[in-house]
Amino acid sequence: MFNDGFLFTLAYGQLHFAGPRENPIIVEGDRLEEGFSNQPGQWLGIVLGQQSQGNIIEHTTIKNSIFGVYADSAAEVSLSNVLIHTTAGNGLIGIHSEVTADNCLFYDNGANAVQFTHGGSYQLDYCTVASYGVDASALAMNNFQCYNEDCSVNSVFPLQAEFTNCIFFGSRRDEIIIQDASERQEEALFQLDMSHCLVKVDELLTRDEERYGNFFSTYCLDCVNGEQNDALFLNRAEDDYQLDTLSIAQDRGTILTEFPLDLLGTPRDMDPDMGCYERVD
């Protein structure tokens, strides 16, 4: 299968996808037969090269690739109302880059759905990141890069991340992976601020209790730590990630006035839901 097609920007180039909400742009492989609609790995993905600035992707679906969006060193991208799904690897990758995302949905990714590595600056608001059926997490973050097998040769760069009203959930016991080169000894090297998020963590709190036992009092404030059997999505088997009638994400968000509408254009109420969808009864 020919799968090395990709979109790529150089340092002085930029991409701007601006689809209308009612008819979003679809970026996919060139095999449009029905049998290929749920086949990942048909093309490489979107690569934002080093120092590429001003990239904007909005009202767009990216699917069937090896990865969705790859923001390389010092690149910058803003995603709004974007779906990235059915990828053989990661949905979104940021390497020492600057990424903002709102009202985005990530699902059916073959590796960590969202992965931020070697530091950088990241902000996610009202995003749903669902990772089911794979031994990979919804969210993975680190502030270093290894240059040999045992990582004795490496470089470290500060990571600053802020996530509000997001869902990071899936089938693993831990859907968040944190790797800090300083092991929390240098606060400036790993700054993580999560607020009103639904997460799923277990061993992070116990195996690394000395470092992350206080995760919910330092990193993730007013968050919900969900369990596998909690009501959450309307119909995950059909890839419907709108909220169930009894969803634990309902009314648990905080008001962000700059995002009054959800992914479908539904107005959010005064007690907004977590994730990219606002449930309407």
GUVODO-968153 format. One record per atom (N, C-alpha, C): residue in one letter; x, y, z negated. Coordinates in steps of 0.001 Angstrom, whole numbers, padded with zeros to 6 digits, always signed. Example, Ala and Ser with C-alpha at 12.3 -4.5 7.8 and 13.67 -1.06 7.14 Angstrom:
BEGIN
a+013190-005690-007800 a+012300-004500-007800 a+013200-003300-007800 s+012850-002250-007080 s+013670-001060-007140 s+012900+000030-007870 
! end
This chain:
BEGIN
m+000848-001198+000000 m+000000+000000+000000 m+000881+001245+000000 f+000600+002162+000898 f+001342+003421+000970 f+000911+004307-000189 n+001823+004539-001133 n+001402+005258-002341 n+002378+006349-002755 d+003165+006868-001800 d+004118+007907-002187 d+003722+009288-001678 g+002490+009462-001242 g+002027+010794-000880 g+001867+011646-002121 f+002191+012927-002036 f+002078+013797-003208 f+001985+015247-002783 l+001572+016099-003718 l+001620+017547-003561 l+002733+018054-004455 f+003551+018974-003942 f+004746+019384-004675 f+004986+020871-004483 t+005301+021568-005577 t+005663+022978-005471 t+007128+023160-005828 l+007747+024128-005197 l+009101+024541-005564 l+009005+025729-006537 a+010141+026248-006934 a+010168+027285-007969 a+009349+028518-007595 y+009334+028881-006320 y+008624+030093-005910 y+007274+029785-005270 g+006840+028541-005395 g+005535+028171-004870 g+004544+027974-005998 q+003267+027968-005644 q+002224+027724-006639 q+001006+027119-005960 l+000241+026374-006736 l-001002+025795-006262 l-002176+026489-006933 h-003236+026691-006169 h-004450+027266-006738 h-005639+026499-006175 f-006203+025621-006988 f-007413+024902-006623 f-008571+025579-007341 a-009539+026076-006597 a-010668+026784-007210 a-011963+026305-006576 g-012419+025144-007007 g-013682+024642-006501 g-014851+025239-007252 p-016024+025342-006631 p-017216+025771-007363 p-017667+024666-008310 r-018292+025030-009409 r-018726+024051-010392 r-019664+023009-009774 e-020561+023468-008890 e-021553+022552-008333 e-020985+021653-007236 n-019797+021953-006741 n-019185+021130-005686 n-017672+021149-005863 p-017166+020498-006890 p-015740+020586-007217 p-014848+019969-006142 i-013618+020433-006115 i-012612+019861-005232 i-012296+018449-005708 i-012079+017531-004766 i-011649+016175-005097 i-010309+015924-004414 v-009303+015584-005220 v-007971+015268-004699 v-007759+013776-004927 e-007640+013017-003854 e-007540+011569-003956 e-006766+011017-002765 g-006647+009698-002699 g-005982+009069-001557 g-006837+009136-000312 d-006291+008645+000804 d-007006+008765+002071 d-007828+007521+002409 r-007893+006553+001480 r-008757+005399+001677 r-010077+005681+000979 l-011070+006055+001746 l-012335+006502+001172 l-013393+005407+001141 e-013013+004164+001553 e-013967+003072+001482 e-014352+002811+000019 e-015547+002260-000165 e-016063+002060-001517 e-015135+001187-002358 g-014504+000207-001771 g-013638-000696-002502 g-012399-000038-003075 f-012064+001143-002603 f-010885+001851-003089 f-011224+002939-004113 s-012501+003149-004388 s-012891+004282-005229 s-012394+004140-006664 n-012204+002913-007144 n-011731+002698-008507 n-010362+002037-008539 q-009585+002255-007499 q-008258+001658-007396 q-007181+002708-007707 p-006450+002558-008819 p-005397+003531-009145 p-004143+003308-008304 g-003236+004275-008333 g-001927+004124-007711 g-001895+004240-006205 q-002892+004886-005595 q-002930+004982-004141 q-002049+006105-003595 w-001687+007059-004450 w-000778+008128-004046 w-000035+008578-005290 l+000989+009400-005140 l+001858+009701-006271 l+001204+010624-007285 g+000783+011818-006867 g+000196+012786-007782 g+000597+014199-007426 i+000320+015137-008335 i+000641+016551-008136 i+001845+016891-008998 v+002907+017357-008350 v+004153+017682-009040 v+004372+019187-008982 l+004419+019816-010130 l+004731+021239-010221 l+006205+021344-010572 g+007003+021742-009599 g+008451+021712-009744 g+008979+022693-010778 q+010240+022540-011102 q+010869+023374-012110 q+010653+024856-011835 q+010190+025574-012858 q+009996+027023-012844 q+008863+027485-011936 s+008033+026573-011469 s+006872+026968-010672 s+005840+027611-011587 q+005493+028852-011328 q+004624+029632-012203 q+003269+029914-011544 g+002278+030201-012391 g+000986+030666-011891 g+000126+029603-011243 n+000373+028334-011527 n-000453+027277-010945 n-001800+027224-011665 i-002880+027158-010887 i-004234+027139-011444 i-005010+026005-010794 i-005620+025173-011624 i-006460+024085-011134 i-007780+024176-011882 e-008855+024434-011170 e-010149+024582-011821 e-011254+023957-010978 h-012239+023395-011672 h-013344+022693-011020 h-012805+021720-009967 t-011978+020803-010449 t-011281+019862-009573 t-011251+018478-010216 t-011382+017448-009391 t-011206+016068-009823 t-009970+015496-009145 i-009077+014911-009936 i-007863+014281-009433 i-007934+012808-009804 k-007830+011915-008824 k-008083+010502-009104 k-007254+009590-008216 n-007179+008317-008634 n-006590+007231-007840 n-005107+007388-007567 s-004409+008166-008372 s-002980+008404-008154 s-002146+007590-009137 i-000827+007706-009031 i+000051+007100-010026 i+000017+007937-011301 f+000100+009250-011185 f-000160+010167-012288 f-001003+011311-011746 g-001593+012092-012653 g-002440+013189-012208 g-001657+014444-011912 v-001230+015149-012958 v-000461+016388-012830 v+000816+016245-013637 y+001944+016584-013004 y+003264+016511-013624 y+003862+017905-013598 a+003952+018550-014760 a+004527+019893-014861 a+005974+019763-015318 d+006905+020019-014423 d+008322+019836-014705 d+008870+021008-015513 s+010139+020951-015810 s+010789+021892-016714 s+010497+023341-016363 a+009999+024086-017356 a+009706+025516-017247 a+008601+025828-016248 a+007857+024818-015802 a+006703+025068-014946 a+005530+025533-015799 e+004545+026120-015138 e+003381+026669-015833 e+002126+026289-015067 v+001105+025802-015793 v-000149+025453-015132 v-001314+025657-016089 s-002437+026088-015515 s-003680+026247-016254 s-004727+025342-015613 l-005342+024484-016427 l-006397+023594-015952 l-007710+023967-016630 s-008761+024107-015845 s-010069+024455-016389 s-011135+023657-015663 n-011947+022933-016428 n-013007+022113-015849 n-012437+021111-014843 v-011488+020328-015315 v-010770+019373-014476 v-010979+017960-015001 l-011194+017011-014098 l-011237+015592-014427 l-010005+014926-013829 i-009286+014148-014641 i-008164+013352-014154 i-008407+011914-014618 h-008611+011025-013672 h-008961+009657-014054 h-008482+008644-013007 t-008544+007389-013409 t-008171+006255-012562 t-006749+006430-012036 t-005818+006623-012949 t-004407+006729-012591 t-003663+005494-013089 a-002621+005110-012365 a-001819+003964-012780 a-000946+004303-013976 g-000608+005567-014139 g+000221+006022-015247 g-000473+007126-016015 n+000302+008146-016412 n-000236+009246-017208 n-001242+010077-016420 g-002166+010682-017158 g-003064+011644-016528 g-002400+012997-016375 l-001868+013529-017481 l-001210+014833-017491 l+000137+014693-018179 i+001185+015199-017513 i+002540+015162-018065 i+003089+016584-018101 g+003588+016979-019258 g+004279+018262-019382 g+005673+018024-019923 i+006669+018462-019193 i+008058+018294-019622 i+008676+019676-019806 h+008858+020074-021063 h+009498+021370-021329 h+008789+022466-020520 s+007454+022425-020539 s+006669+023293-019669 s+005609+024032-020469 e+004770+024784-019757 e+003683+025544-020389 e+002370+025120-019757 v+001497+024518-020559 v+000244+023976-020050 v-000911+024466-020911 t-001953+024973-020284 t-003207+025255-020974 t-004313+024482-020269 a-005275+024014-021042 a-006383+023247-020461 a-007637+023468-021284 d-008760+023636-020616 d-010043+023742-021302 d-011104+023003-020502 n-012061+022444-021218 n-013167+021704-020594 n-012666+020627-019637 c-011631+019906-020037 c-011060+018876-019173 c-011364+017492-019731 l-011464+016517-018821 l-011751+015132-019175 l-010677+014230-018579 f-010068+013416-019431 f-009065+012449-019017 f-009545+011062-019424 y-009578+010130-018479 y-009968+008761-018827 y-009425+007789-017781 d-009413+006506-018141 d-008949+005437-017259 d-007533+005720-016747 n-006637+006009-017671 n-005232+006239-017340 n-004407+005051-017817 g-003462+004592-016987 g-002709+003386-017279 g-001591+003559-018284 a-001249+004784-018633 a-000234+005080-019649 a-000812+006148-020574 n+000025+006740-021431 n-000485+007789-022310 n-001245+008819-021480 a-002497+009050-021818 a-003339+009908-020985 a-002758+011310-020856 v-002366+011891-021989 v-001718+013206-022004 v-000378+013036-022697 q+000689+013418-022008 q+002026+013247-022578 q+002830+014533-022423 f+003257+015073-023557 f+004086+016274-023579 f+005443+015889-024168 t+006496+016127-023409 t+007809+015664-023827 t+008863+016743-023644 h+009951+016632-024387 h+011066+017582-024356 h+010598+018994-024706 g+009650+019077-025637 g+009187+020376-026083 g+008301+021072-025065 g+008112+022373-025279 g+007265+023160-024404 g+006142+023813-025184 s+005222+024448-024454 s+004105+025168-025059 s+002800+024641-024471 y+001885+024192-025339 y+000683+023515-024863 y-000534+023962-025665 q-001619+024234-024947 q-002870+024612-025595 q-004026+023897-024912 l-004787+023138-025677 l-005952+022433-025172 l-007168+022833-025990 d-008249+023212-025298 d-009501+023576-025948 d-010647+022803-025308 y-011501+022233-026125 y-012685+021516-025642 y-012320+020457-024594 c-011302+019671-024858 c-010920+018603-023942 c-011280+017244-024535 t-011663+016308-023675 t-011922+014931-024073 t-010871+014047-023435 v-010130+013330-024284 v-009063+012444-023805 v-009395+011049-024323 a-009820+010171-023419 a-010268+008835-023787 a-009318+007796-023205 s-008804+006938-024059 s-007820+005935-023627 s-008269+004562-024113 y-008873+003798-023224 y-009411+002491-023578 y-008808+001404-022685 g-008620+000232-023269 g-008219-000930-022492 g-006757-000981-022109 v-005932-000090-022640 v-004499-000103-022348 v-003733+000081-023654 d-002512-000439-023692 d-001669-000237-024864 d-000920+001082-024712 a-001671+002136-024714 a-001140+003487-024554 a-002065+004425-025297 s-001554+005582-025668 s-002314+006495-026505 s-003021+007562-025681 a-003959+008230-026327 a-004604+009382-025699 a-003634+010557-025608 l-002794+010711-026639 l-001895+011863-026717 l-000550+011431-027272 a+000524+011783-026567 a+001886+011514-027049 a+002703+012786-026908 m+003484+013114-027948 m+004263+014352-027954 m+005643+014106-028539 n+006663+014743-027943 n+007982+014766-028564 n+008711+016032-028155 n+009824+016304-028819 n+010590+017528-028561 n+012024+017237-028141 f+012234+016091-027503 f+013591+015734-027090 f+013560+014959-025776 q+014733+014802-025209 q+014880+013977-024012 q+016167+013179-024119 c+016083+011896-023850 c+017245+011011-023934 c+017911+010889-022563 y+019221+010794-022571 y+019967+010672-021321 y+020727+009353-021220 n+020595+008491-022235 n+021144+007147-022135 n+020232+006203-022906 e+020521+004928-022862 e+019589+003925-023360 e+019331+004043-024852 d+020355+004302-025651 d+020149+004376-027098 d+019889+005794-027596 c+019742+006740-026675 c+019412+008137-026977 c+020501+008834-027796 s+021721+008317-027753 s+022814+008995-028448 s+023212+010280-027720 v+022887+010340-026433 v+023060+011567-025662 v+021672+012121-025387 n+021393+013294-025929 n+020037+013832-025823 n+020054+015348-025903 s+018917+015938-025635 s+018746+017371-025848 s+017405+017595-026528 v+017342+018637-027340 v+016146+018945-028119 v+015668+020342-027764 f+014352+020491-027599 f+013769+021798-027297 f+012488+021936-028108 p+012217+023107-028680 p+011038+023264-029542 p+009727+022957-028828 l+008833+022312-029551 l+007482+022054-029062 l+006499+022862-029885 q+005593+023534-029193 q+004523+024288-029846 q+003208+023884-029200 a+002316+023301-029979 a+001057+022802-029423 a-000107+023241-030295 e-001197+023630-029641 e-002404+024051-030347 e-003610+023410-029667 f-004340+022598-030409 f-005490+021884-029869 f-006716+022192-030723 t-007790+022643-030075 t-009010+023006-030789 t-010216+022358-030128 n-011090+021781-030939 n-012344+021187-030454 n-012113+020073-029435 c-011067+019297-029615 c-010737+018243-028661 c-011036+016861-029246 i-011184+015888-028360 i-011353+014491-028729 i-010163+013705-028205 f-009460+012990-029091 f-008375+012088-028711 f-008732+010717-029282 f-009298+009858-028445 f-009870+008613-028951 f-009627+007496-027952 g-009734+006257-028440 g-009541+005111-027569 g-009557+003812-028348 s-008975+002770-027761 s-009062+001429-028333 s-007878+001056-029212 r-006798+001847-029227 r-005662+001551-030092 r-005937+002013-031527 r-005173+001467-032462 r-005313+001907-033856 r-004861+003353-034008 d-003845+003731-033218 d-003361+005109-033236 d-003443+005689-031835 e-004193+006747-031668 e-004312+007396-030362 e-003478+008668-030276 i-002682+008936-031307 i-001751+010065-031279 i-000370+009560-031660 i+000611+009860-030825 i+002006+009502-031078 i+002802+010793-031247 i+003514+010898-032347 i+004343+012065-032635 i+005782+011609-032830 q+006698+012239-032102 q+008124+011973-032276 q+008851+013311-032388 d+009357+013576-033575 d+010052+014830-033859 d+011522+014518-034094 a+012391+015086-033280 a+013826+014802-033390 a+014377+015170-034757 s+013791+016172-035403 s+014282+016609-036715 s+013611+015870-037863 e+012645+014985-037540 e+011882+014258-038559 e+011306+015210-039612 r+010720+016293-039108 r+010028+017315-039906 r+010967+018114-040805 q+012245+018066-040529 q+013195+018824-041340 q+013349+020253-040848 e+013057+020493-039570 e+013142+021842-039006 e+011783+022193-038407 e+011013+022944-039155 e+009640+023235-038773 e+009531+023887-037401 a+010481+024731-037064 a+010401+025463-035801 a+010533+024553-034580 l+011059+023356-034773 l+011267+022452-033645 l+010008+021684-033260 f+009030+021608-034166 f+007802+020872-033852 f+006637+021549-034568 q+005956+022423-033840 q+004826+023158-034408 q+003536+022653-033769 l+002760+021958-034560 l+001503+021384-034084 l+000359+021913-034935 d-000615+022533-034270 d-001792+023066-034950 d-003034+022498-034273 m-003720+021594-034975 m-004958+021020-034473 m-006101+021460-035380 s-007217+021813-034770 s-008360+022288-035541 s-009645+021729-034949 h-010519+021196-035813 h-011830+020699-035403 h-011704+019704-034240 c-010831+018751-034410 c-010630+017719-033395 c-011088+016366-033936 l-011566+015512-033042 l-011851+014122-033360 l-010659+013291-032915 v-010069+012565-033843 v-008873+011785-033553 v-009062+010363-034076 k-008119+009513-033734 k-008087+008160-034271 k-006648+007836-034631 v-006334+007850-035915 v-004991+007540-036385 v-005095+006615-037589 d-004134+005727-037691 d-004113+004764-038788 d-002681+004575-039275 e-001868+003874-038485 e-000501+003598-038883 e+000345+004870-038959 l-000044+005890-038234 l+000663+007169-038344 l+000670+007653-039791 l-000435+007414-040501 l-000575+007891-041875 l+000123+006979-042877 t+000235+005700-042553 t+000764+004735-043515 t+002210+004346-043233 r+002487+003962-041984 r+003853+003569-041629 r+004819+004727-041795 d+004372+005929-041426 d+005188+007135-041557 d+004627+008035-042649 e+004222+007420-043760 e+003529+008169-044814 e+004354+009342-045326 e+005656+009157-045465 e+006499+010227-046000 e+006473+011456-045115 r+006388+011221-043795 r+006393+012347-042864 r+004993+012803-042470 y+004059+011848-042304 y+002755+012207-041746 y+001581+011758-042613 g+001850+011360-043837 g+000757+011017-044736 g-000176+012189-044993 n+000336+013404-044849 n-000476+014617-045049 n-000925+015219-043712 f-001054+014369-042692 f-001426+014817-041342 f-002667+015705-041349 f-003670+015325-042152 f-004938+016054-042126 f-004952+017292-043019 s-003883+017531-043713 s-003796+018769-044490 s-002735+019724-043947 t-001959+019254-042978 t-000920+020110-042404 t-001094+020328-040909 y-001322+019265-040165 y-001396+019361-038707 y-002821+019470-038173 c-003749+018746-038788 c-005088+018594-038206 c-006136+019022-039233 l-006533+020286-039183 l-007452+020838-040170 l-008893+020768-039674 d-009802+020431-040575 d-011221+020268-040239 d-011411+019261-039109 c-010595+018223-039132 c-010660+017181-038110 c-011470+015994-038621 v-011833+015110-037714 v-012537+013876-038035 v-011675+012711-037578 n-011401+011773-038478 n-010664+010563-038123 n-011682+009457-037893 g-011951+009168-036627 g-013001+008217-036294 g-012557+006776-036399 e-013528+005867-036401 e-013286+004438-036409 e-013866+003820-035144 q-013390+002615-034824 q-013716+001981-033554 q-015217+001855-033323 n-015973+001566-034378 n-017405+001304-034220 n-018272+002544-034369 d-017670+003682-034567 d-018459+004914-034672 d-019157+005236-033351 a-020362+005725-033433 a-021052+006203-032230 a-020321+007429-031704 l-020050+007425-030404 l-019295+008547-029844 l-019794+008928-028455 f-019518+008072-027449 f-019852+008409-026067 f-021158+007748-025630 l-021797+008359-024647 l-023103+007894-024188 l-023025+006510-023559 n-022081+006297-022644 n-021958+004990-021983 n-020545+004842-021442 r-019644+004433-022315 r-018240+004328-021906 r-018045+003288-020812 a-018828+002223-020834 a-018704+001171-019815 a-018956+001715-018419 e-019754+002766-018335 e-020051+003398-017042 e-019271+004704-016871 d-018233+004886-017678 d-017411+006098-017629 d-018238+007367-017813 d-019237+007273-018657 d-020038+008448-019004 d-019586+008907-020392 y-018784+009966-020429 y-018194+010428-021683 y-018937+011612-022284 q-020196+011786-021866 q-021057+012697-022607 q-021345+012064-023966 l-021806+012862-024908 l-021929+012384-026279 l-023220+011613-026509 d-023092+010543-027299 d-024229+009740-027718 d-025134+010560-028646 t-026368+010105-028775 t-027318+010823-029636 t-026851+010872-031091 l-026066+009862-031512 l-025570+009809-032884 l-024073+010074-032951 s-023536+010702-031952 s-022087+010875-031859 s-021506+011628-033053 i-020385+011124-033548 i-019713+011778-034675 i-019038+013080-034249 a-019033+013368-032946 a-018434+014615-032470 a-019443+015754-032378 q-020719+015453-032618 q-021745+016484-032513 q-021620+017520-033626 d-021733+018788-033241 d-021801+019919-034178 d-020575+020022-035074 r-019449+019450-034675 r-018266+019448-035522 r-017189+020411-035022 g-017471+021128-033950 g-016500+022066-033404 g-016608+023431-034062 t-015750+024331-033607 t-015802+025713-034054 t-016003+026602-032838 i-016655+027728-033013 i-017001+028591-031883 i-015758+029227-031275 l-015596+029057-029975 l-014576+029747-029195 l-015324+030545-028128 t-015439+031833-028326 t-016305+032652-027470 t-015858+032689-026017 e-014581+032413-025759 e-014099+032459-024380 e-014529+031253-023549 f-015142+030238-024208 f-015592+029045-023485 f-017057+028774-023811 p-017976+029617-023323 p-019395+029463-023692 p-020080+028284-023010 l-019501+027780-021901 l-020116+026689-021142 l-019243+025447-021197 d-019890+024276-021107 d-019118+023036-021098 d-018764+022641-019667 l-018239+021439-019490 l-017782+020980-018181 l-018893+020977-017140 l-020125+020741-017580 l-021261+020706-016653 l-021942+022055-016502 g-021461+023064-017218 g-022098+024373-017177 g-023189+024542-018216 t-023287+023604-019151 t-024280+023684-020220 t-023810+024667-021296 p-024673+025598-021711 p-024273+026542-022766 p-024027+025821-024090 r-023003+026220-024786 r-022728+025695-026121 r-023534+026493-027152 d-023975+025793-028206 d-024761+026469-029227 d-023870+026987-030349 m-024480+027433-031426 m-023721+028043-032512 m-022980+027008-033357 d-023322+025729-033173 d-022578+024634-033792 d-022076+023733-032663 p-021027+024150-031971 p-020608+023431-030770 p-020099+022030-031084 d-020205+021166-030077 d-019687+019814-030194 d-018206+019792-029836 m-017516+018783-030317 m-016136+018553-029899 m-016131+017967-028491 g-015056+018208-027762 g-014904+017630-026435 g-015454+018518-025341 c-015388+017994-024126 c-015718+018806-022944 c-017225+018873-022665 y-018024+018061-023366 y-019465+018063-023136 y-020228+018530-024380 e-021198+019390-024175 e-022124+019802-025232 e-023404+018992-025083 r-023758+018274-026132 r-024966+017451-026064 r-026212+018315-026181 v-027170+018053-025297 v-028456+018746-025337 v-029531+017697-025620 d-030252+017838-026719 d-031302+016869-027086 d-032588+017151-026321 
! end
